[in-house]
Amino acid sequence: MSLYELFSERTRANKPVALATVIDGPNIGAMLLVTPNDAAQGTLGNAELDRVVARDTQGELEAGRTSVRHYGPEGQTTPEDLVNTPTVRVFIDAFSPPPTMVIFGAVDFTSALARVAKVLGYHVLVCDAREVFATKRRFPMADEVLVTWPAPLFAERGAQLTQRDAVCILTHDPKFDVPAVVGALATNVGYIGVMGSRKTHAKRVERLVEAGVTDEQLLRLMSPIGLDIGARTPEETAISICGEIIARRTGRGAPSLRDGDGPIHK
Amino acid sequence: MRELLNDLDRWKAQGKQIALARVVDIEGSGPRDPGAAMAVNEDGEVIGSVSGGCVEGAVVAEALAILNGDKQPKLVKFGYSDDEAFAVGLTCGGIIHLFIQPLTW
């Protein structure tokens, strides 16, 4: 199999894979294909360089980061070793599987949110305990529609959720909301949004505290969910939620660019 | 590059020569992050993008020159500080570094 075929196969299977390419220096265009566990494929022209680049590339894969790194022709990395040697610049292009968005509650807001999440590249999972509502027919855009309660879902998937992933709880129903929030808080998920008015949320907080949720854990919850853009329809609300997810990830306050200064991209 | 795979597979099956261009670095403001990719085949068909449309035309010309020439990979840069900038520069004023290579791997 060629490197391209290996790359294409792994990417389609949503498995992490990275391509390290010499973009400057000896052996320009040479490539190494790196995965988290298997031996690297291809060569950059030197065994030691291959070993060092494969190691660094695995780190970038874990972080889901794309970068350019500098080496000596034999994999040297310290400044002293790099004096008097040509520099090999290596572009590390890391492809991590798409992030996951878990949406609890099979309601109208869910279908709009699932659509917007797909535009952003999420693997979308819709979950509701009510069999008549949680159907693939109602949510054709979702990657998975699961008829289950929050606890079993988190027992099965919770450990896989990371900072890149999001949980959105749109049920408005305490008997579903509380276990969903408790389950989400037990994971490392980067965003937890819970729908409901300020009043609903205040009541929910009481139930969560009864369920043993601490004040510190409550700070992780984004509720009422979404940015204050005056969203009313399910579609507008979906944009407001996804805008908030992006702003939380980048650490921005989400004002209009016109009203600020400094670079747009940081 | 994920979004290019279907077309790349088809071009490869048809035996087309392909050049792949990837954003490897951005200085200042840039519309697409490193990793953004486009590909050009020998017939001049284009998939993907590497900017907001500012430099794609110039990238196609570079890619075809590589496919029709020495087939050597090349690091190219487009941006405000270039003389060429006025012809093909980024409207946002950043500098974009692209690596263009034949897809023979």
Chai-1 contact restraints between the chains, C-beta under 6 A:
chainA,res_idxA,chainB,res_idxB,connection_type,confidence,min_distance_angstrom,max_distance_angstrom,comment,restraint_id
A,L3,B,W105,contact,1.0,0.0,6.0,A-B,restraint_1
A,Y4,B,W105,contact,1.0,0.0,6.0,A-B,restraint_2
A,S8,B,L5,contact,1.0,0.0,6.0,A-B,restraint_3
A,T11,B,R2,contact,1.0,0.0,6.0,A-B,restraint_4
A,I23,B,V24,contact,1.0,0.0,6.0,A-B,restraint_5
A,I23,B,L75,contact,1.0,0.0,6.0,A-B,restraint_6
A,I23,B,F99,contact,1.0,0.0,6.0,A-B,restraint_7
A,D24,B,L75,contact,1.0,0.0,6.0,A-B,restraint_8
A,I28,B,P73,contact,1.0,0.0,6.0,A-B,restraint_9
A,G29,B,P73,contact,1.0,0.0,6.0,A-B,restraint_10
A,G29,B,Q101,contact,1.0,0.0,6.0,A-B,restraint_11
A,M31,B,W105,contact,1.0,0.0,6.0,A-B,restraint_12
A,T66,B,P34,contact,1.0,0.0,6.0,A-B,restraint_13
A,T66,B,G35,contact,1.0,0.0,6.0,A-B,restraint_14
A,V68,B,V24,contact,1.0,0.0,6.0,A-B,restraint_15
A,V68,B,D25,contact,1.0,0.0,6.0,A-B,restraint_16
A,F91,B,V24,contact,1.0,0.0,6.0,A-B,restraint_17
A,D93,B,G35,contact,1.0,0.0,6.0,A-B,restraint_18
A,P263,B,S29,contact,1.0,0.0,6.0,A-B,restraint_19
A,I264,B,S29,contact,1.0,0.0,6.0,A-B,restraint_20
A,H265,B,S29,contact,1.0,0.0,6.0,A-B,restraint_21
